[in-house]
Amino acid sequence: MVWGVAGDLAAEARAGRLLLTHLALGLPPTDAIRRASTRFGGPVAAARPGDVVSVGPVSVAVPTVEG
């Protein structure tokens, strides 16, 4: 994903923060953060191997797919 697009999506969703995962090989995390930050005004970070992230309650119903 283009990291500016990730910033756009986070802004549109009114996210409290943006955590970038699955970074492209050869792209320093600081570059991905900088690119996303140009489009999202909240905090932006890049996930690292072994990071554990807690996600709070969701304020809207999310449909599930049973299979």
C-alpha positions as CSV (number, residue, x, y, z in Angstrom):
1,M,0.0,0.0,0.0
2,V,1.2,3.5,-0.7
3,W,1.7,5.0,2.8
4,G,0.0,8.2,1.9
5,V,-3.1,6.2,1.1
6,A,-2.9,4.6,4.6
7,G,-2.8,8.1,6.0
8,D,-5.8,9.1,4.0
9,L,-7.8,6.1,5.1
10,A,-6.9,6.7,8.8
11,A,-8.0,10.4,8.5
12,E,-11.2,9.4,6.8
13,A,-12.0,6.9,9.5
14,R,-11.1,9.4,12.2
15,A,-8.7,7.0,13.7
16,G,-7.0,7.9,16.9
17,R,-3.6,6.6,15.6
18,L,-2.1,4.8,12.7
19,L,0.1,1.7,13.0
20,L,1.9,0.7,9.8
21,T,2.5,-3.0,9.3
22,H,3.9,-5.1,6.4
23,L,6.4,-2.4,5.3
24,A,8.0,-2.8,1.9
25,L,11.5,-4.3,1.9
26,G,14.1,-1.6,1.5
27,L,11.8,1.2,2.8
28,P,13.0,2.5,6.1
29,P,10.2,2.7,8.6
30,T,10.9,6.4,9.2
31,D,10.2,7.0,5.5
32,A,6.8,5.1,5.7
33,I,5.9,7.1,8.8
34,R,6.8,10.4,7.2
35,R,4.8,9.6,4.1
36,A,1.7,8.6,6.1
37,S,2.1,11.6,8.4
38,T,1.7,14.0,5.5
39,R,-1.9,12.8,5.2
40,F,-2.9,11.9,8.8
41,G,-2.7,14.4,11.6
42,G,-2.6,11.8,14.4
43,P,0.3,9.7,15.8
44,V,1.8,7.4,13.3
45,A,4.2,4.5,14.1
46,A,5.6,1.4,12.4
47,A,5.1,-2.0,13.9
48,R,8.2,-4.0,14.8
49,P,8.5,-7.8,15.1
50,G,7.3,-8.9,18.5
51,D,5.1,-5.8,19.1
52,V,1.8,-6.4,20.9
53,V,-1.0,-3.9,20.4
54,S,-4.2,-3.7,22.3
55,V,-7.2,-2.4,20.4
56,G,-10.1,-0.8,22.3
57,P,-13.8,-1.4,21.8
58,V,-15.2,-0.6,18.4
59,S,-18.0,2.0,18.3
60,V,-19.8,0.6,15.3
61,A,-21.1,-2.9,14.5
62,V,-18.7,-4.8,12.3
63,P,-20.4,-7.6,10.2
64,T,-18.8,-11.0,10.4
65,V,-18.6,-13.6,7.7
66,E,-19.3,-17.2,8.6
67,G,-17.7,-19.8,6.5
